């Protein structure tokens, strides 16, 4: 089965629809699938619910889809660094399911492992637990969280082989493996593609069974969210 697609647009053909639940890897702008996000914007799909730690920045990453009003709801743990996100949310134009970061990671991991729900102490006694089942274990109260299984997952990895085995680079690994595991269809953007067998087994961070489509992007921008420079005397 050929998993390699010639472009990000072709990798999304036939699998993107209005009203979908999507998962997008990355943390801030670190390890985001830049080309796939642009291709998603270009599909024109609307009323999307997107699972992602945050929503990029203004004019880049998922921020581009906020500008085009293609996202109806975000399931996120951090909403800073994006003025348009803030504006839409405060104006009632964007729904937000605010989720503690560790809980978000576990909701995705559980979804990929076929676990429909789990109990955690995180959020008990706060608005995070509103409307959710509470249960006591060993004298402690826990809240039940449902797992997340996006219809399509968009992921960034450093390297893939032709079978879809993935290798991530440093902190760009972040949410990407969990998002890849959780997606019913997982599309991965990589900077290098090698033949099956060229990667040492210990270098494989996620097996190809989770990967359905691969697209090559050899020159991602890899922007940073914010740069602060401190001037030093005598420099």
PEWOVEN-V90587 format. One record per residue. RES is the residue in one small letter. OMEGA is omega in degrees with one decimal (NA if undefined). Layout:
[[RES;OMEGA] [RES;OMEGA]]
This chain:
[[x;-180.0] [x;-179.7] [x;-174.6] [x;178.7] [x;-174.0] [x;179.7] [x;178.2] [x;179.6] [x;-179.7] [x;178.5] [x;179.7] [x;-177.8] [x;173.9] [x;-176.6] [x;-179.1] [x;-177.7] [x;174.8] [x;173.9] [x;-177.3] [x;167.4] [x;-177.3] [x;172.2] [x;-179.3] [x;-179.4] [x;178.4] [x;178.9] [x;-169.1] [x;173.9] [x;-178.9] [x;177.5] [x;176.7] [x;178.3] [x;-170.5] [x;-177.0] [x;180.0] [x;176.6] [x;177.3] [x;179.7] [x;176.4] [x;176.4] [x;-175.5] [x;175.3] [x;-177.6] [x;179.9] [x;-175.1] [x;178.2] [x;-178.0] [x;168.0] [x;-172.7] [x;174.0] [x;177.2] [x;-178.2] [x;172.3] [x;-172.2] [x;177.0] [x;176.7] [x;178.7] [x;174.6] [x;178.6] [x;-177.0] [x;-179.7] [x;174.5] [x;177.7] [x;-179.6] [x;172.9] [x;-179.9] [x;-179.6] [x;177.0] [x;178.6] [x;-179.2] [x;177.9] [x;-174.9] [x;173.7] [x;170.1] [x;-167.0] [x;174.3] [x;-178.5] [x;-175.3] [x;179.8] [x;175.6] [x;-177.1] [x;-175.9] [x;-180.0] [x;173.8] [x;-179.0] [x;-178.2] [x;-178.9] [x;-178.9] [x;-178.7] [x;178.6] [x;-179.5] [x;-178.3] [x;-176.3] [x;176.0] [x;179.5] [x;170.6] [x;-174.8] [x;-171.3] [x;175.8] [x;-171.1] [x;179.1] [x;177.9] [x;178.3] [x;178.5] [x;-179.1] [x;177.2] [x;177.8] [x;179.4] [x;179.2] [x;177.9] [x;178.7] [x;-179.3] [x;179.8] [x;179.0] [x;-172.5] [x;-177.0] [x;177.6] [x;179.5] [x;178.3] [x;176.3] [x;-177.0] [x;177.8] [x;179.3] [x;-179.9] [x;178.6] [x;179.0] [x;177.4] [x;-176.8] [x;-177.1] [x;177.5] [x;-178.5] [x;179.9] [x;174.0] [x;179.3] [x;-178.7] [x;175.4] [x;177.3] [x;176.2] [x;179.6] [x;179.9] [x;179.5] [x;176.4] [x;179.0] [x;177.4] [x;176.8] [x;178.0] [x;-179.5] [x;178.2] [x;-179.8] [x;177.7] [x;177.6] [x;176.5] [x;176.5] [x;-167.5] [x;173.9] [x;172.5] [x;179.7] [x;-173.6] [x;172.7] [x;167.1] [x;-173.2] [x;175.3] [x;178.5] [x;174.3] [x;-170.9] [x;171.0] [x;179.2] [x;-176.1] [x;174.0] [x;-174.3] [x;174.6] [x;176.3] [x;178.5] [x;-176.3] [x;-170.5] [x;179.8] [x;-179.1] [x;177.7] [x;180.0] [x;-179.7] [x;-173.5] [x;-173.4] [x;173.4] [x;171.5] [x;-176.6] [x;179.3] [x;-173.5] [x;174.4] [x;-176.7] [x;178.5] [x;-178.9] [x;175.1] [x;179.1] [x;178.7] [x;176.2] [x;-177.7] [x;-179.5] [x;176.6] [x;175.5] [x;-178.7] [x;-179.5] [x;178.7] [x;179.5] [x;-179.7] [x;178.1] [x;-177.6] [x;-175.1] [x;179.1] [x;-179.7] [x;-171.2] [x;-177.9] [x;-177.7] [x;-178.1] [x;175.2] [x;-177.6] [x;172.3] [x;-172.6] [x;-175.3] [x;176.0] [x;-178.5] [x;179.7] [x;178.6] [x;170.8] [x;-174.8] [x;-172.7] [x;179.0] [x;178.0] [x;-178.5] [x;177.8] [x;178.7] [x;-179.6] [x;-179.7] [x;176.8] [x;-179.8] [x;NA]]
